[in-house]
Amino acid sequence: MSVIRSIDLNLPKATPASPAGPTGAQKGDFNAHLKNALGEVNELQQQAEQAIQQLAGEGKGDLQETMIAIEKADVSFRLMMQIRNKVLEAYQEIMRMQV
């Protein structure tokens, strides 16, 4: 869920494009947001793995907390894959356009 909030809340406001094209700061915004979102998904995956290791290996973990961590990681990964699919579809549609 934090991935959804970070994507929704951190996007820059739409502004009219200048005739000269995007500036350097505007070019890197999508890349920075994408890396941030992927980092959060990776962090949730690692937290779930640690929770599993604590529960199964050490016997110190809480089953409910482990299941919550696993579900958070699963939902964030599924969201990331859906976003990836939409981006690829948009790219393919742009490539099919005739100029």
Beta strands, then each sheet from edge to edge (+ up, - down):
end
